[in-house]
């Protein structure tokens, strides 16, 4: 009798969890077939539109996927100017990166999943850490170029002015780096 009850409860739990995932994906118009992409979309949305609503959507989705949510509060807000954005962006990026991209949780880890995970990170520290893992697991010329390219991007960013032309140049260089990573 107890075995049947436990089995029925387990089946009910599985059905409820699947329903929660489906409802969360529909509620936010997310691709149900790709939880990794859904998580990335919600994280990007929170970074671009920091609000309680965006944060709640991310937390609900993470909960529906049984993903750990950081205990610290997300630093909501937008800086009044580009020059004042740096500390706030760093805090937000660190918080978002503490929610490990699903690509980095896949087993076995492949070169592709590591690179896909890198492309879902925001902070230099997290990106360089995974680039280091990539170097250990899949040393290659491509990996070296990715790491050197990211370091060059950081240097360009840190030496650039906060004007439109500098930001546009930086955006174009980052797009080139991302394109190389995806090839």
N, C-alpha and C positions, 0 to 999 in steps of 0.2 A: 504494500500500500504506500509506504513512504517513498519508494523508488518511483512509483507512478506520479506522485505529487511533485517530487523534485523534477522529474522529467517534464511535466506539464508547466511548472514554473519556469524552467529553463527555456522551453519553447516560447512561452509568453514573453519572456524577457528579450529574446532574440527578435521576435516580431515587433515588439515595442521599439527596440533600438533601431531596427531597419526603418520603421515608420518615422521616427524622429529625424533620421538622416534625410529621408526623402522630403519631409515637411520643411526642414531647414534649407535644403537646396532650392525648393520651389519658392519659399518665402522671399529669398533674396535673389531669385533668378540666376542661380549658379549652376554650372555644369555638374549634374548629378554623377555622371560617369567619371569625373576627375576630382576627387576631394583635394588633391594637391593643388590643382589650379584654383579651385574654390577658395582654399585657404589663402593662396597668394593674392587673389583678387580682393578678399576682405582685408588683408594686411595692407595692401597698397591703398585701398580706399580709406582706411583709417589714417594712414600717413598723409594722404592728400587732403582729406576732409576730417580733421580731428574733431570729433563730437561724441557726446554720450551715445547717440544713436548708432554711429559707426562702430564704436567700442562694444556696445551691447550685441550687435550683429555678429561681430567676430567672436565674442565670448560664447554666444549661443551656438554658433557653428562648431567651435572647438569642443564644447561640451557634448554636442551631438555626435562628434567623431571620437570621443573619449581622449581628447588631447589635453595635456596639462596646460593650465592657464597661469601665467606669472602671478605670484602673490602680491608683488608691488603694484601700485596704481600706475596706470598709463599716464604719462605727462601730457595732458590735453592742452591745446592752445596752439596758436600760430604766432610766430614772432612778428613784431610790427615792421621789421625791415630785414633784408637779406643779411646784413652784417650781424644782426642779433639772432639769426636763425640757427647758427652753429651749435650752441649748447643744447637748445631744445631739440634739434634734429638728432644729435648724438644720443640724447636720452631716449627719444622715441625709437630710434633705430636699434638701440640696445634692447629695449623692451620687446620689440617685434622679433628680433633675432633670438630671444630666449624661447620663442615658440618655434622650435626646430622645423624647417621645411620638411614636408612629408617625403620628398625625394631623398633626403639624407637619412631617413629611417628605413628605407627599403633594404631588404637583404636578398641576395648578396649585393653588396655595393659594387657598382660598376663605375667605370670612368664617366659614362654618360650620366648616371644618377648623381654622382658627386658634382659634376659641372652644372647640371640642372639645379641642384641645391644651392650652389654658389650664386647662380643667377637670381635666386629668391631671397638672398640676404641683403642687408643694408649697411651694416657697420664694417669699417675697414678691418677691425679686429676679428670679426666672425669670418669674413671673406678670406683673410690671410690664413686663419686657422684651418679652414677647409682646403685651401690651396696647398697648405703643408701636408694635410692628409692625402691629397691627390698625389703630391710628390713622392710620398712614401709608398703608396699602393700602386701607382701607375706612372713611374718616372718616364718622362719623354720630352722631346723637344717642344711639343705643343704645350705641355704643362709648364715648362720653363717660360715660354712666351706669354702664357696667361698670367703667370705670377709677375714677370717683368712688366707686362702691360698694365696690370693693376697698380703696381708701385709707381709707374710713370703717370697714370691717371691721378693718383693721390698727390703726386708732386705738382702736376699741372693745376689741380684744384687748389692746393695750398698756396700756390704762387700767383693765382689768377686774381684779377680785380672782380668786384661784385657788380659788374656792368653787363648789359645785355650781350654785347659781342663776346666777352670772355665766357659767359655762361653758355652761349650758343656753341662756341668752339668746344667747350668741355662736354656738352651734351653729344655733339657729333663724334668726339673721340670715344666716349663711353659706348655709343651705339656701335662703333667699329669693333671695340673690344668684345661686346656682347655677341656680335655677328661671328667673330672669329671663334668664340667659345662654343657657339651653337653648331658650327660646321663639323 
